[in-house]
Amino acid sequence: MEENPVQKLVEAMMDADRDLAQDVLVNYAEKKGYVEAASHVLEPALFIIGEKWESSGDVSLAQAYVAAKVAGDFMTLSVLNEPFSKDYDDKKGIVVIGNIEDDYHSLGRNMVKIFLEKDGWVVHDLGNDVLASEFVDKALEYEADIIAVSAMMYSTAMNIIKVREELEKRNLNNKIKLVVGGAVFKLRPDLVEEVGGDGTAPNAIKAPKLFNEIYQNLRKKEAL
């Protein structure tokens, strides 16, 4: 029986074998396409690595570094061979991204950052445990179109409400959009509206499409 490509990729990453990891992804991409390889092999493998990192500490810094490099290398190949944003022009916007106050689960945020940068976005990463006021302050400083906030658990996701309140207080609801993401939003899709989000993507692979749609809508409203 042929070995599961996800498991094979995880093993290669854990062995810090970048060449084998890249071979697994490219071989799958040549058969099914680069977006499919990213969605069905890379993303699940990174989720497994992330779970090991966050829960059990079984992943070393070196292994996490290799996983991130493998993802970045493959996304470069992917964009060259099969661009994510075929339906949009080349003009992209500016994003500030970070984990909300009290949240330290960085892998998902890092993946979204990689995918957006490969798609042509300018991304300013604020890191973990970011206060709502800092998100908005930095969005204004960098003239960002979108604030992207990550949270893994319900308890931390509720802190995103403070970002929406900060945008409302400064009359920025129609100028800066709020995108949310993280494991809890997969389990509870209704939470997007509850925390005041303007949208979410089911995974990092599909983030560029969502961000491009939101950006295009912003530009259309400005033109009216």
Secondary structure, 3 states (H helix, E strand, C coil): CCCCHHHHHHHHHHCCCHHHHHHHHHHHHHHHCHHHHHHHHHHHHHHHHHHHHHHHCCCCHHHHHHHHHHHHHHHHHHHHHCCCCCCCCCCCCEEEEEEECCCCCCHHHHHHHHHHHHCCCEEEECCCCECHHHHHHHHHHCCCCEEEEECCCHHHHCCHHHHHHHHHHCCCCCCCEEEEECHHHHHCCCHHHHCCCCECCCCHHHHHHHHHHHHHHHHHHHHC
